[in-house]
Amino acid sequence: MSTVKKAILPDNPDQILNSIIQFNSMKVDINLLLVSALVLLSACKSGLEPIADDRINDYHSLIRKFKDPGIDYRPAPLWVWNNEVSREDIDFSLAELKKQGIGGCKLE
């Protein structure tokens, strides 16, 4: 046995007309959206120009920065002075930190 499904139609012909108008209005909105998107995309440049500053914008610059990061990206250990420290001790310690690639220190 097969069952037959009936389409449910509005009783009032005005409701049918309103449904058709709403559907057509949605089609116009979608078309307008697609055309707007195409216009915006066509306004964009197709190729990326290299950035003149020091930002990372490709794989090679990422690798270069990773091997030798800027001072902002280097470690900065906490340096606690629990005893008296002379100027010579400070100069020596800072020179050693710099040789090891440390970007700075936090002093307490």
Number of C-alpha atoms within 10 A of each C-alpha: 3 4 5 6 6 6 6 6 9 10 8 8 10 10 12 13 11 11 13 12 12 12 12 12 12 12 12 12 12 12 12 12 12 12 12 12 12 11 11 10 11 10 9 8 8 8 6 7 8 10 10 6 6 8 11 14 12 10 9 10 13 14 12 11 15 11 9 12 14 10 12 9 12 13 12 16 13 11 12 10 9 7 6 6 9 9 8 9 11 11 11 12 13 15 12 12 16 12 10 9 14 17 17 17 14 9 10 8
